[in-house]
Amino acid sequence: MKNILEISRLCMHFPVHGGAFRRRVGTLKAVDDVSLSIAPGETLGLVGESGCGKSTLGRCIVRLLEPTDGEIRILGQNVTHRSEWRMRRFRRKVQMVFQDPAGSLNPRMTVRHLIAEPLNIHGIGSRGSRRRRIIELLDMVGLPTTALEKFPHEFSGGQKQRIGIARALAMDPRLLVLDEPVSALDVSVQSQVLNLLLTLQQELNLAYLFISHDLSVVRHISDRVAVMYMGKIVEMADADKLYDRPCHAYTRALLSAIPTPDPTDRRRTPILPGDVPSPIDPPPGSAFGRRINHPYLEATIGMDLTPRELEPGHWVAPDPCAVSLTDLQRLGVDIYQ
């Protein structure tokens, strides 16, 4: 079965300017050499700390940002550097739901106009068929028809996110890029929106790229999980496999930070030492090893840290600063050479 999305060695670098003449003084590598794929009906969770490049990757996929290098394929077609008018057909296939539901909705437009906007832009259907489609979408996301003539400020945060989801579904897409869609919502509302997304996925056979920093939420909704650090994928596997046996030290640190509901649990969460290195012109070698000042850091300079398949479906970066010697041997890496 053809993948909905295939990304190959994608990079998104931003120039950094400084000085009195605003000359270029560096490059911020927000996304650096990322490869992944999403099959029809699959949910790929993308996790990592704030600032690791998750949202930038999502914006590159929907072409809100023009990638610096690499390749994006949607349904087998290369859309990486297509012009705006040639992208129109593919924009129907990939839509995005943003983190802040209030900020993504025009406060001067009613719900009817907000959801109808993509249909109008693409010239889909007559006025009557568009209205029927809008009512159908509102019903799908659990909102009454009385919401049609209301403005965004008249709704709660969860209802605003439902409107955003309805608008994203208006074009009948195959893939939704969900950029932390529940992080701005109350915990009780989060579960409602997550269950709605799961229901819509089953009914419409949607594929999701679910971006989040909350690993407990990601485990609930994802089939596979990719862990991102400093613009790179450091580990990717089936959700159960990654949560049961994380191989990268950064993944283990993220998992250990998940809060437990047991008040008697006295375990101590290991805290990563050091600070996240600057993504502006990062030094060579392992970014994770540099953060923790690992003794094997020098060995990683010049090493190819592109993720390799440790076992079927489980990929991990062969980083001596983060992966056990046993797993390095299975990956075919000998640090003593």
Salt bridges, closest charged atoms under 4 A:
ASP32 OD1 - HIS13 NE2 3.33
ASP32 OD2 - LYS232 NZ 3.03
ASP33 OD1 - ARG9 NE 2.61
GLU42 OE2 - ARG224 NE 2.49
GLU49 OE1 - ARG291 NH1 3.09
GLU66 OE1 - ARG63 NH2 2.76
GLU66 OE2 - HIS81 ND1 2.60
GLU71 OE1 - ARG73 NE 2.81
GLU84 OE2 - ARG91 NH2 3.22
GLU136 OE1 - ARG133 NH1 3.43
GLU149 OE2 - ARG112 NE 2.72
GLU180 OE1 - HIS213 ND1 2.76
GLU235 OE2 - HIS314 NE2 2.67
ASP244 OD1 - ARG219 NH2 3.58
ASP265 OD2 - ARG267 NE 3.37
GLU311 OE2 - HIS314 ND1 3.55
GLU311 OE1 - ARG330 NH2 3.48
ASP327 OD1 - ARG245 NH2 2.91
ASP327 OD1 - ARG330 NH1 3.74
